[in-house]
């Protein structure tokens, strides 16, 4: 790991800090619940718009009808072209003002 400092004391490293965001992802065939990891200081939407073929998820549950758990996995790479919709769940959510 390399650490570089600028004249103001800000440091730069090779390590990218990410925060887990709990979410539901609907693909063309399955509903999944797990965590997508978002770079610190960036929006959830930025992670979804990255130009990569797969979206990494951790602690994934693949759900069936009635939300029963069909499969679990500590890590899953979801092909972005198969994603229909994504919804963050839990945590802080903004109120909708009319």
Beta strands, then each sheet from edge to edge (+ up, - down):
strand 1: 3-5
strand 2: 11-13
strand 3: 18-27
strand 4: 31-39
strand 5: 54-63
strand 6: 69-79
strand 7: 83-88
sheet 1: 1+ 2-
sheet 2: 6+ 5- 4+ 3- 7+
end
